[in-house]
């Protein structure tokens, strides 16, 4: 059974959505129970990497699955990035989303695909790439929940996980915790990865390197080790 302290510490961590998404490896993400976290992750990921098409497709599929009103903005962002290219993909996604869109919204997007409309004047709800006020406010809300530094280790690890680079994300966070052991958010992010990897040997090796340094998440580390010990006893 999972230790409650570990779950409380890492369960709401912003890296959680990135980690889950990295391990699903599908254009259709099952985000049941954590839809809001996945939605926030994709909005931020698309804003930071607008030309990564699979992020757009996963985001659109997620919002369509939960019938989220931001679906309009997600489609808008994809069409904006493609700028007339990828018409087959755009038509397929628009057709899939049609039952969930208002008729006027569907017509606007369909006109854009047909080259009969301009997107420059639009700023739909949920868009993170538009230059209008709504898109700008969305970006501000996203940035308020994270650091402004694009080189921050948690942001770097989140992006590495989004591209399936789990080992690299783990190494990045191990180095970051060793360099700044006082930062609780770094411990939380690394705990999230270790909680999923279940690599007890590596965890113990890392904690040995951390010995003598500040450890604001000491209790959570101890509980994770205890949880893995219980798993070993059960298997044995």
C-alpha positions as a Markdown table, in Angstrom:
| # | Residue | x | y | z |
|---|---|---|---|---|
| 1 | Unk | 0.0 | 0.0 | 0.0 |
| 2 | Unk | 1.3 | 3.5 | -0.8 |
| 3 | Unk | 2.5 | 5.6 | 2.0 |
| 4 | Unk | 0.0 | 8.4 | 2.6 |
| 5 | Unk | 2.7 | 11.1 | 3.2 |
| 6 | Unk | 4.3 | 10.4 | -0.1 |
| 7 | Unk | 0.9 | 10.6 | -1.9 |
| 8 | Unk | 0.1 | 13.9 | -0.2 |
| 9 | Unk | 3.4 | 15.4 | -1.1 |
| 10 | Unk | 3.6 | 14.4 | -4.8 |
| 11 | Unk | 0.0 | 13.8 | -5.7 |
| 12 | Unk | -0.6 | 17.4 | -6.7 |
| 13 | Unk | 2.9 | 18.2 | -8.0 |
| 14 | Unk | 2.9 | 19.9 | -11.5 |
| 15 | Unk | 5.3 | 17.3 | -12.8 |
| 16 | Unk | 2.7 | 14.5 | -12.2 |
| 17 | Unk | 0.8 | 15.2 | -15.4 |
| 18 | Unk | 3.9 | 15.3 | -17.5 |
| 19 | Unk | 5.1 | 12.0 | -16.1 |
| 20 | Unk | 1.7 | 10.3 | -16.7 |
| 21 | Unk | 1.6 | 11.6 | -20.2 |
| 22 | Unk | 5.1 | 10.5 | -21.0 |
| 23 | Unk | 4.3 | 6.9 | -20.1 |
| 24 | Unk | 1.0 | 6.6 | -22.1 |
| 25 | Unk | 2.7 | 7.2 | -25.5 |
| 26 | Unk | -0.6 | 7.7 | -27.3 |
| 27 | Unk | -2.4 | 10.5 | -29.1 |
| 28 | Unk | -5.4 | 9.7 | -27.0 |
| 29 | Unk | -4.6 | 10.4 | -23.3 |
| 30 | Unk | -6.6 | 8.7 | -20.6 |
| 31 | Unk | -6.7 | 11.5 | -18.0 |
| 32 | Unk | -9.7 | 10.3 | -16.0 |
| 33 | Unk | -9.6 | 11.8 | -12.6 |
| 34 | Unk | -6.8 | 14.3 | -13.4 |
| 35 | Unk | -8.4 | 16.1 | -16.4 |
| 36 | Unk | -7.7 | 19.6 | -15.0 |
| 37 | Unk | -3.9 | 18.9 | -14.5 |
| 38 | Unk | -3.6 | 17.4 | -18.0 |
| 39 | Unk | -5.5 | 20.4 | -19.5 |
| 40 | Unk | -3.1 | 22.8 | -17.7 |
| 41 | Unk | -0.1 | 20.8 | -18.8 |
| 42 | Unk | -1.1 | 20.9 | -22.5 |
| 43 | Unk | -1.9 | 24.6 | -22.5 |
| 44 | Unk | 1.5 | 25.4 | -21.1 |
| 45 | Unk | 3.3 | 22.9 | -23.3 |
| 46 | Unk | 1.7 | 24.2 | -26.5 |
| 47 | Unk | 2.5 | 27.8 | -25.5 |
| 48 | Unk | 6.1 | 26.9 | -25.0 |
| 49 | Unk | 6.5 | 24.5 | -28.0 |
| 50 | Unk | 3.8 | 25.6 | -30.5 |
| 51 | Unk | 5.3 | 23.7 | -33.4 |
| 52 | Unk | 5.2 | 20.3 | -31.7 |
| 53 | Unk | 2.1 | 18.9 | -33.5 |
| 54 | Unk | 1.5 | 15.9 | -31.3 |
| 55 | Unk | 1.0 | 18.1 | -28.3 |
| 56 | Unk | -1.7 | 19.9 | -30.2 |
| 57 | Unk | -3.4 | 16.7 | -31.2 |
| 58 | Unk | -3.2 | 15.2 | -27.7 |
| 59 | Unk | -4.6 | 18.5 | -26.3 |
| 60 | Unk | -7.5 | 18.5 | -28.8 |
| 61 | Unk | -8.4 | 14.9 | -28.2 |
| 62 | Unk | -8.3 | 15.4 | -24.4 |
| 63 | Unk | -10.6 | 18.5 | -24.6 |
| 64 | Unk | -13.0 | 16.7 | -26.9 |
| 65 | Unk | -13.2 | 13.7 | -24.6 |
| 66 | Unk | -14.3 | 15.8 | -21.7 |
| 67 | Unk | -16.3 | 18.2 | -23.9 |
| 68 | Unk | -14.3 | 21.2 | -22.6 |
| 69 | Unk | -15.2 | 24.6 | -24.0 |
| 70 | Unk | -11.5 | 25.3 | -24.6 |
| 71 | Unk | -11.7 | 22.9 | -27.5 |
| 72 | Unk | -12.4 | 25.9 | -29.8 |
| 73 | Unk | -9.2 | 27.6 | -28.7 |
| 74 | Unk | -7.1 | 24.4 | -29.0 |
| 75 | Unk | -8.3 | 23.9 | -32.6 |
| 76 | Unk | -7.6 | 27.6 | -33.3 |
| 77 | Unk | -4.0 | 27.2 | -32.0 |
| 78 | Unk | -3.4 | 24.2 | -34.2 |
| 79 | Unk | -4.8 | 25.9 | -37.3 |
| 80 | Unk | -2.8 | 29.0 | -36.5 |
| 81 | Unk | 0.5 | 27.1 | -36.3 |
| 82 | Unk | -0.1 | 25.1 | -39.5 |
| 83 | Unk | -1.2 | 28.2 | -41.4 |
| 84 | Unk | -2.9 | 26.4 | -44.3 |
| 85 | Unk | -0.7 | 23.2 | -44.1 |
| 86 | Unk | -1.8 | 19.8 | -42.9 |
| 87 | Unk | -5.3 | 20.2 | -44.2 |
| 88 | Unk | -6.1 | 16.5 | -43.9 |
| 89 | Unk | -5.2 | 16.5 | -40.2 |
| 90 | Unk | -7.1 | 19.7 | -39.5 |
| 91 | Unk | -10.3 | 18.5 | -41.3 |
| 92 | Unk | -10.2 | 15.2 | -39.4 |
| 93 | Unk | -9.9 | 16.9 | -36.0 |
| 94 | Unk | -12.5 | 19.5 | -36.9 |
| 95 | Unk | -14.9 | 16.8 | -38.1 |
| 96 | Unk | -14.4 | 14.9 | -34.8 |
| 97 | Unk | -15.0 | 18.1 | -32.8 |
| 98 | Unk | -18.0 | 19.3 | -34.8 |
| 99 | Unk | -20.7 | 17.9 | -32.4 |
| 100 | Unk | -19.1 | 19.8 | -29.5 |
| 101 | Unk | -18.8 | 23.2 | -31.2 |
| 102 | Unk | -21.3 | 25.9 | -31.7 |
| 103 | Unk | -22.4 | 26.2 | -35.3 |
| 104 | Unk | -20.9 | 29.6 | -35.6 |
| 105 | Unk | -17.6 | 28.4 | -34.2 |
| 106 | Unk | -17.5 | 25.4 | -36.5 |
| 107 | Unk | -18.2 | 27.7 | -39.6 |
| 108 | Unk | -15.4 | 30.1 | -38.6 |
| 109 | Unk | -12.9 | 27.2 | -38.4 |
| 110 | Unk | -14.2 | 25.6 | -41.5 |
| 111 | Unk | -13.9 | 28.9 | -43.4 |
| 112 | Unk | -10.3 | 29.2 | -42.2 |
| 113 | Unk | -9.5 | 25.7 | -43.5 |
| 114 | Unk | -11.1 | 26.7 | -46.8 |
| 115 | Unk | -9.0 | 29.8 | -47.0 |
| 116 | Unk | -12.0 | 32.0 | -46.7 |
| 117 | Unk | -11.5 | 33.4 | -43.3 |
| 118 | Unk | -8.9 | 35.3 | -41.3 |
| 119 | Unk | -7.7 | 34.2 | -37.9 |
| 120 | Unk | -5.9 | 37.4 | -37.0 |
| 121 | Unk | -9.0 | 39.0 | -35.6 |
| 122 | Unk | -10.0 | 36.0 | -33.5 |
| 123 | Unk | -9.1 | 35.3 | -29.9 |
| 124 | Unk | -11.2 | 32.4 | -28.8 |
| 125 | Unk | -11.5 | 31.0 | -25.3 |
| 126 | Unk | -8.8 | 28.5 | -24.5 |
| 127 | Unk | -6.3 | 29.8 | -27.1 |
| 128 | Unk | -2.7 | 30.1 | -25.7 |
| 129 | Unk | -1.2 | 31.4 | -29.0 |
| 130 | Unk | -3.5 | 34.2 | -30.1 |
| 131 | Unk | -2.4 | 37.7 | -29.7 |
| 132 | Unk | -5.8 | 38.8 | -28.3 |
| 133 | Unk | -6.6 | 39.6 | -24.7 |
| 134 | Unk | -8.1 | 36.2 | -23.9 |
| 135 | Unk | -5.1 | 34.3 | -25.1 |
| 136 | Unk | -2.8 | 36.7 | -23.2 |
| 137 | Unk | -4.8 | 36.2 | -19.9 |
| 138 | Unk | -4.6 | 32.5 | -20.3 |
| 139 | Unk | -0.8 | 32.6 | -20.6 |
| 140 | Unk | -0.6 | 34.9 | -17.5 |
| 141 | Unk | -2.6 | 32.5 | -15.5 |
| 142 | Unk | -0.3 | 29.6 | -16.5 |
| 143 | Unk | 2.8 | 31.5 | -15.7 |
| 144 | Unk | 1.6 | 32.5 | -12.3 |
| 145 | Unk | 1.6 | 28.9 | -11.2 |
| 146 | Unk | 5.2 | 28.3 | -12.2 |
| 147 | Unk | 8.6 | 30.0 | -12.2 |
| 148 | Unk | 9.4 | 32.6 | -14.9 |
| 149 | Unk | 12.8 | 31.0 | -15.5 |
| 150 | Unk | 12.7 | 28.7 | -18.6 |
| 151 | Unk | 15.9 | 27.0 | -17.3 |
| 152 | Unk | 14.4 | 26.0 | -14.0 |
| 153 | Unk | 15.0 | 22.3 | -13.4 |
| 154 | Unk | 11.3 | 21.5 | -12.8 |
| 155 | Unk | 10.4 | 23.1 | -16.1 |
| 156 | Unk | 13.2 | 21.4 | -17.9 |
| 157 | Unk | 12.3 | 18.0 | -16.4 |
| 158 | Unk | 8.7 | 18.5 | -17.3 |
| 159 | Unk | 9.6 | 19.1 | -20.9 |
| 160 | Unk | 11.9 | 16.1 | -21.0 |
| 161 | Unk | 9.1 | 13.9 | -19.7 |
| 162 | Unk | 6.7 | 15.3 | -22.3 |
| 163 | Unk | 9.1 | 14.0 | -24.9 |
| 164 | Unk | 9.5 | 10.6 | -23.2 |
| 165 | Unk | 13.0 | 11.3 | -21.9 |
| 166 | Unk | 12.4 | 9.9 | -18.4 |
| 167 | Unk | 16.0 | 8.9 | -17.6 |
| 168 | Unk | 17.2 | 12.4 | -18.7 |
| 169 | Unk | 14.6 | 14.1 | -16.5 |
| 170 | Unk | 15.6 | 12.0 | -13.6 |
| 171 | Unk | 19.3 | 12.8 | -14.1 |
| 172 | Unk | 18.4 | 16.5 | -14.4 |
| 173 | Unk | 16.5 | 16.5 | -11.1 |
| 174 | Unk | 19.2 | 14.5 | -9.3 |
| 175 | Unk | 21.8 | 17.1 | -10.2 |
| 176 | Unk | 19.4 | 19.9 | -9.3 |
| 177 | Unk | 18.6 | 18.5 | -5.9 |
| 178 | Unk | 22.3 | 17.9 | -5.2 |
| 179 | Unk | 23.1 | 21.5 | -6.2 |
| 180 | Unk | 20.1 | 23.1 | -4.4 |
| 181 | Unk | 19.1 | 20.6 | -1.7 |
| 182 | Unk | 17.0 | 23.3 | 0.2 |
| 183 | Unk | 14.4 | 23.5 | -2.6 |
| 184 | Unk | 11.4 | 21.4 | -1.6 |
| 185 | Unk | 9.9 | 21.6 | -5.1 |
| 186 | Unk | 13.0 | 19.8 | -6.6 |
| 187 | Unk | 12.6 | 17.1 | -4.0 |
| 188 | Unk | 8.9 | 16.7 | -4.8 |
| 189 | Unk | 9.6 | 16.5 | -8.5 |
| 190 | Unk | 12.3 | 13.8 | -8.1 |
| 191 | Unk | 10.1 | 11.9 | -5.6 |
| 192 | Unk | 7.4 | 11.8 | -8.3 |
| 193 | Unk | 9.8 | 10.1 | -10.7 |
| 194 | Unk | 11.2 | 7.7 | -8.2 |
| 195 | Unk | 7.6 | 6.9 | -7.0 |
| 196 | Unk | 6.9 | 5.6 | -10.5 |
| 197 | Unk | 10.3 | 4.0 | -11.3 |
| 198 | Unk | 10.4 | 2.0 | -8.0 |
| 199 | Unk | 14.2 | 1.8 | -8.4 |
| 200 | Unk | 15.1 | 1.3 | -4.8 |
| 201 | Unk | 18.8 | 0.8 | -5.4 |
| 202 | Unk | 19.1 | 4.1 | -7.3 |
| 203 | Unk | 17.1 | 5.9 | -4.6 |
| 204 | Unk | 19.4 | 4.6 | -1.9 |
| 205 | Unk | 22.4 | 5.6 | -3.8 |
| 206 | Unk | 21.1 | 9.1 | -4.4 |
| 207 | Unk | 20.2 | 9.5 | -0.7 |
| 208 | Unk | 23.7 | 8.5 | 0.3 |
| 209 | Unk | 25.0 | 11.4 | -1.9 |
| 210 | Unk | 22.5 | 13.7 | -0.2 |
| 211 | Unk | 23.6 | 12.7 | 3.3 |
| 212 | Unk | 24.7 | 15.7 | 5.3 |
| 213 | Unk | 22.9 | 18.2 | 3.1 |
| 214 | Unk | 19.6 | 20.0 | 3.9 |
| 215 | Unk | 16.6 | 17.8 | 3.2 |
| 216 | Unk | 13.2 | 19.5 | 3.5 |
| 217 | Unk | 11.5 | 16.3 | 2.3 |
| 218 | Unk | 13.2 | 13.9 | 4.6 |
| 219 | Unk | 10.0 | 12.4 | 5.9 |
| 220 | Unk | 8.7 | 11.8 | 2.3 |
| 221 | Unk | 11.9 | 10.1 | 1.3 |
| 222 | Unk | 11.7 | 7.8 | 4.4 |
| 223 | Unk | 8.1 | 6.9 | 3.6 |
| 224 | Unk | 9.0 | 6.1 | 0.0 |
| 225 | Unk | 11.8 | 3.8 | 1.1 |
| 226 | Unk | 9.4 | 2.2 | 3.6 |
| 227 | Unk | 6.8 | 1.7 | 0.9 |
| 228 | Unk | 9.4 | 0.0 | -1.4 |
| 229 | Unk | 10.5 | -2.2 | 1.5 |
| 230 | Unk | 6.8 | -3.3 | 2.0 |
| 231 | Unk | 6.6 | -4.1 | -1.8 |
| 232 | Unk | 9.7 | -6.2 | -1.5 |
| 233 | Unk | 8.3 | -8.1 | 1.5 |
| 234 | Unk | 5.0 | -8.7 | -0.4 |
| 235 | Unk | 6.9 | -10.0 | -3.5 |
| 236 | Unk | 9.1 | -12.2 | -1.3 |
